[in-house]
Amino acid sequence: MAAPGDNPFLPPAANGPTANGEEDKPWQENLNQILTCPDCNEFPPNLVEEFSSGDMVCASCGLVLGARIIDTRSEWRTFANDDQNNDDPSRVGDGPNTLLNGDQLETTIAFGEGSRSRELHRAQNRSTQDKATKALLNAYRDIGNLCDAINIPKATQDSAKHMYKMTDDAKILKGKSTEAIIAGCIFIACRQSKIGRTFREIHALTKVSKKEIGRTFKVLEKFLQEHRDKNTAGSFMQPLDPVQNTNSTNAAELCARYCSQLRFNNPHLIEKLSVELCDKCSSLPMLAGRSPLSIAASCIYMISHLMGDPRSYKAIARVAGVSDGTIKTAYRFIWTEREKVTDKAWLDKGGRLDLLPPN
C-alpha cells in the first residue's frame, strides 16, 4: 500500500530513500495526461489503436475512447513488383528517368472547377504529353524491340538510348529518318560494348540500307568524339559519361555467335581455339585488309576439321553471311601457313593436321 504523500504513478524508488539509504530525487507531480477506460479503470490502460477505422478502442471491454486518430507510422508503400507480391517497401516512387525530358512528377492533377486547378492540369499535360516526349518514348520502344530480337543485353540497349537522346538534343541529324538514327545508335553501342554486330546484320534488323547506316555512323562517331573531347578538355579525370571510343569489330568477337549456331559437339572448345587462331592470323600479311567475317568463318572451318567435327563451306557461309568462295580464299592463305599458326596444345587435345582438307 502506498504511503501518504506518495505519487502512485511514479515508481517507489522515486518517492523515498533507496535500498542503500541514499535520498533519490525529490517528489514532483506527474503532469502526464493518461487516457484510461472509464468502465474498466485499468492502469496501465489496455488500449488498441485501430488505424483502419481511425478509432481508439479499449481491448478489455471494446469501448471506443477516441475517433479520427492520426496514424503516426511511416507511410510505407509499394511501387515496384506489385504483381509479384514482393515485399519492397518504399516511401517514394521511382527515380526520374534521365532519358526523358522534364521533372517527370508522378502526381496526377485533376481537372477541377477553379482556375488554378485548370492551369495546373494544362501545365502537367504539356510536360507529360508533349510531342517531344512521345517521340522519345516511341524511339526507345523501337530500340528495345530491335535489340531484343538479336539478343543484345540491356546495358547496350541503354547505351543506344542515351546516344539517341544526345543526338535528339543536339539536332545533328535533323532531316534523317528515325530508323536510320536508331540503326546507327545500335551499331555504335554494340561496337562500344564489344558485341560483334556487322552492317549486314543491322541492315537485316532495321531494313535500313548499309549505305545509309554508314553515313549515319560517320556523323554519330564524329559527334561523339567532339562530345568526348569537350568533356575531357582541361581535366585529368575520366568523364562520368558512357560514351567510349568506337572500335571496329574484329574476327575473334564473331566466333562465339557463329560457333553457337553451328551446333558443334563441343562448341566451347571450338570457340576457344577459333578465337586463338583469329589472334594468330591477325599477323599474317596475306589476310591484311580482309573482312572480319571471312577471317572468322575460315578460322572456324579450319578448327572444325582439325578437331574432327567438320562443317562445310556452305553451312558456315550461311551462318556468317558471306559466300563460300570468300571463305575458301581466306582458308587457302591460312592453310599455307598451317604449321606456323597451329599450336602444339591443340594437337594434344585431339587435333590432327592430316584432317585438314587441302587448299
C-alpha positions in Angstrom: 0.0 0.0 0.0 1.4 3.4 -0.9 2.5 5.7 1.9 0.7 9.0 2.4 2.1 11.7 0.1 3.5 9.2 -2.4 2.5 9.5 -6.0 1.1 6.2 -7.2 2.0 7.0 -10.8 5.7 7.1 -10.0 7.9 4.1 -9.1 8.5 3.5 -5.4 12.2 4.5 -5.7 11.2 8.0 -6.8 9.2 8.7 -3.5 11.7 7.9 -0.8 15.1 6.6 0.2 16.6 3.8 -1.8 17.8 0.5 -0.5 21.3 2.0 0.1 19.8 4.7 2.4 20.5 7.5 -0.1 17.9 10.1 -0.9 16.7 10.0 -4.5 15.2 12.9 -6.5 12.6 14.9 -4.6 9.0 14.2 -5.2 7.4 16.0 -8.2 3.9 15.9 -9.6 3.2 13.7 -12.6 1.7 16.0 -15.2 1.3 13.4 -17.9 -2.2 13.0 -19.3 -3.1 9.3 -19.3 -6.1 8.1 -21.2 -7.9 5.3 -19.3 -11.1 3.4 -19.8 -13.9 4.8 -17.5 -15.6 1.4 -17.4 -12.6 -0.9 -16.8 -10.5 1.7 -14.9 -7.4 -0.3 -15.5 -3.8 1.0 -15.1 -1.9 0.8 -17.3 -4.8 1.1 -19.7 -5.2 -1.7 -22.3 -5.9 0.4 -25.4 -5.6 -0.5 -29.0 -5.3 1.9 -31.9 -7.3 0.7 -34.9 -5.8 2.7 -37.8 -8.0 1.1 -40.4 -11.1 2.6 -38.7 -9.4 5.6 -37.1 -10.6 4.6 -33.5 -9.0 4.2 -30.1 -10.6 1.1 -28.5 -10.3 -0.5 -25.1 -9.1 -4.0 -25.7 -10.8 -5.3 -22.5 -14.4 -4.1 -22.9 -14.4 -2.7 -26.5 -15.4 0.8 -25.6 -14.4 3.4 -28.2 -12.5 6.1 -26.5 -11.4 8.2 -29.5 -12.3 8.8 -33.1 -10.4 10.2 -36.1 -7.0 9.3 -34.6 -3.9 10.2 -36.7 -1.7 7.4 -38.0 1.9 8.4 -37.0 3.5 5.3 -38.5 5.8 5.5 -41.6 3.7 5.6 -44.7 5.4 2.7 -46.5 4.0 2.0 -49.9 5.0 -0.5 -52.6 5.6 0.9 -56.0 7.5 -1.9 -57.6 6.8 -5.6 -58.1 3.1 -5.2 -57.4 2.2 -8.2 -59.5 4.8 -10.5 -57.9 3.6 -9.7 -54.3 7.2 -9.0 -53.2 8.0 -7.0 -50.1 9.5 -3.9 -51.5 8.6 -1.0 -49.1 9.3 2.5 -50.3 8.1 5.9 -49.3 8.7 7.4 -52.7 8.2 6.5 -56.4 10.7 5.5 -59.0 13.6 7.9 -59.6 13.5 10.2 -62.6 14.4 8.8 -66.0 17.4 10.7 -67.4 16.5 9.7 -70.9 13.3 11.8 -70.8 12.7 15.5 -70.6 11.2 17.3 -67.6 10.9 16.5 -63.9 8.5 13.5 -64.5 6.4 14.1 -61.5 4.0 11.2 -60.8 1.3 13.2 -59.1 -1.9 13.4 -61.3 -3.7 16.8 -61.1 -7.4 16.5 -61.6 -9.4 19.0 -63.7 -11.4 20.9 -61.2 -13.7 23.9 -61.2 -11.2 26.5 -60.1 -9.0 28.4 -62.5 -5.8 27.4 -60.6 -6.6 23.7 -60.9 -7.2 24.1 -64.6 -3.9 25.9 -65.1 -2.0 23.1 -63.2 -3.8 20.5 -65.2 -2.8 22.1 -68.5 0.8 22.5 -67.3 1.0 18.9 -66.4 -0.4 17.8 -69.7 2.2 20.0 -71.5 5.0 18.4 -69.6 4.0 14.8 -69.8 2.2 14.5 -73.2 4.2 16.8 -75.5 5.3 15.6 -78.9 9.0 15.5 -78.0 8.4 13.1 -75.1 6.1 10.9 -77.2 8.7 10.7 -79.9 11.4 9.8 -77.5 9.3 7.1 -75.9 8.5 5.6 -79.3 12.2 5.6 -80.3 13.1 3.9 -77.0 10.5 1.3 -77.5 11.8 0.6 -81.1 15.4 0.3 -79.8 14.3 -2.1 -77.1 12.3 -4.3 -79.5 15.1 -4.4 -82.1 17.8 -5.2 -79.6 15.7 -8.0 -78.0 15.3 -9.5 -81.5 19.1 -10.1 -81.8 19.8 -10.8 -78.0 21.5 -7.5 -77.2 21.9 -7.1 -73.4 20.1 -4.3 -71.6 23.3 -2.3 -70.8 23.9 -2.0 -74.5 20.3 -1.0 -75.1 20.6 1.8 -72.5 23.8 3.0 -74.2 22.0 3.2 -77.6 19.1 5.1 -76.0 21.5 7.5 -74.4 23.1 8.2 -77.8 19.7 8.8 -79.3 18.9 11.3 -76.6 22.1 13.1 -77.1 21.6 13.4 -80.9 18.0 14.4 -80.4 19.0 17.2 -78.1 21.8 18.4 -80.3 19.7 18.2 -83.5 22.7 17.0 -85.5 20.7 14.5 -87.6 17.8 16.7 -88.3 16.1 15.6 -91.5 17.2 12.0 -91.3 14.7 9.2 -90.7 14.3 7.9 -87.2 15.0 4.4 -88.4 18.5 5.4 -89.7 19.3 7.2 -86.4 18.2 4.1 -84.4 20.3 1.8 -86.6 23.4 4.0 -86.2 22.9 4.2 -82.4 22.5 0.4 -82.1 25.6 -0.2 -84.3 27.8 2.1 -82.3 26.5 0.8 -78.9 27.3 -2.8 -80.0 30.8 -1.8 -81.0 31.5 0.1 -77.8 30.2 -2.9 -75.7 32.4 -5.3 -77.8 29.3 -7.1 -79.1 30.1 -8.0 -82.7 27.3 -6.9 -85.0 28.0 -6.1 -88.7 26.5 -3.7 -91.1 24.8 -6.6 -92.8 23.1 -7.7 -89.5 21.9 -4.2 -88.6 20.6 -3.9 -92.2 18.7 -7.1 -91.9 17.3 -6.0 -88.5 16.3 -2.4 -89.2 15.7 -2.6 -93.0 17.9 0.5 -93.4 20.4 0.3 -96.3 24.0 -0.3 -95.5 25.0 2.9 -97.2 22.6 4.9 -95.0 23.8 3.2 -91.9 27.4 4.0 -92.8 26.6 7.7 -93.3 24.7 7.9 -90.0 27.6 6.1 -88.3 30.2 8.6 -89.5 28.1 11.6 -88.3 27.4 10.0 -85.0 31.0 8.9 -84.4 32.3 12.5 -85.2 29.7 14.0 -82.8 30.6 11.5 -80.0 34.3 12.2 -80.5 33.7 16.0 -80.2 31.5 15.4 -77.1 34.2 13.3 -75.5 36.9 15.8 -76.2 34.8 18.6 -74.8 34.3 16.8 -71.5 37.9 15.8 -71.1 39.4 19.2 -72.0 41.3 20.6 -69.1 40.6 17.7 -66.9 42.8 14.8 -65.8 39.9 12.6 -64.7 37.8 10.4 -66.9 34.4 11.9 -67.6 31.4 10.3 -66.0 29.8 9.6 -69.3 29.0 6.2 -71.0 30.4 7.5 -74.4 33.5 5.5 -75.2 35.8 5.0 -78.1 34.2 3.2 -81.0 36.4 0.3 -82.1 35.9 -1.8 -85.2 34.6 -5.4 -84.8 37.4 -8.0 -85.0 37.1 -11.6 -86.1 37.5 -13.0 -82.6 34.3 -11.3 -81.4 32.3 -13.1 -84.1 33.5 -16.6 -83.4 31.3 -17.1 -80.3 28.0 -16.5 -82.1 29.0 -18.4 -85.2 30.0 -21.5 -83.2 26.8 -21.5 -81.2 24.7 -21.5 -84.3 26.7 -24.3 -86.0 25.9 -26.8 -83.2 29.3 -28.4 -82.6 29.7 -31.4 -80.3 32.0 -29.3 -78.1 31.2 -25.7 -79.0 33.2 -24.2 -76.2 36.4 -25.9 -77.3 35.8 -25.0 -81.0 35.1 -21.4 -80.0 38.2 -21.1 -77.8 40.5 -22.5 -80.5 38.9 -20.4 -83.2 39.5 -17.2 -81.2 43.1 -18.2 -80.7 43.5 -18.9 -84.4 42.0 -15.5 -85.2 44.5 -13.8 -83.0 47.4 -15.7 -84.7 46.0 -14.9 -88.2 46.0 -11.2 -87.5 49.8 -11.2 -88.0 49.6 -12.9 -91.5 50.2 -10.3 -94.3 48.1 -12.3 -96.7 44.9 -11.7 -94.7 45.5 -7.9 -94.2 42.5 -5.9 -95.3 40.1 -8.8 -95.4 36.7 -8.7 -93.7 36.5 -10.0 -90.1 33.5 -12.1 -91.2 35.6 -14.1 -93.7 38.5 -14.4 -91.3 36.3 -15.7 -88.5 34.5 -18.1 -90.9 37.7 -19.5 -92.3 39.2 -20.0 -88.8 36.1 -21.9 -87.7 36.3 -24.0 -90.9 39.9 -24.9 -90.2 39.4 -25.7 -86.4 36.3 -27.8 -87.1 38.3 -30.0 -89.4 41.4 -30.0 -87.2 39.3 -31.3 -84.2 37.4 -33.9 -86.2 34.0 -32.1 -86.1 33.9 -30.7 -89.6 31.4 -28.2 -91.1 31.1 -27.5 -94.8 31.7 -24.2 -96.6 28.0 -23.7 -97.2 27.0 -24.3 -93.6 29.5 -21.8 -92.3 28.7 -19.3 -95.1 25.0 -19.4 -94.2 25.7 -18.5 -90.6 28.4 -15.9 -91.3 26.5 -14.2 -94.1 29.4 -14.4 -96.7 29.8 -16.5 -99.8 31.6 -19.9 -99.6 34.1 -18.6 -102.2 35.2 -15.9 -99.8 35.8 -18.5 -97.1 37.7 -20.7 -99.5 40.0 -17.9 -100.5 40.8 -16.9 -96.8 41.2 -20.5 -95.8 43.8 -21.0 -98.6 46.0 -18.4 -97.1 45.7 -19.9 -93.6 46.3 -23.5 -94.9 49.7 -22.4 -96.5 50.8 -21.2 -93.0 49.2 -24.1 -91.1 52.5 -25.2 -89.5 53.0 -21.7 -88.2 49.6 -20.9 -86.8 48.8 -24.3 -85.4 49.6 -24.6 -81.7 51.0 -27.8 -80.2 48.4 -27.7 -77.4 45.7 -28.1 -80.0 47.2 -31.3 -81.2 47.4 -32.6 -77.6 43.6 -32.0 -77.3 42.9 -34.4 -80.2 43.7 -32.2 -83.2 45.3 -33.7 -86.3 46.8 -31.8 -89.2 46.2 -34.6 -91.6 42.4 -34.0 -91.2 42.7 -30.5 -92.8 41.4 -30.5 -96.4 43.9 -29.2 -99.0 43.5 -25.8 -100.4 
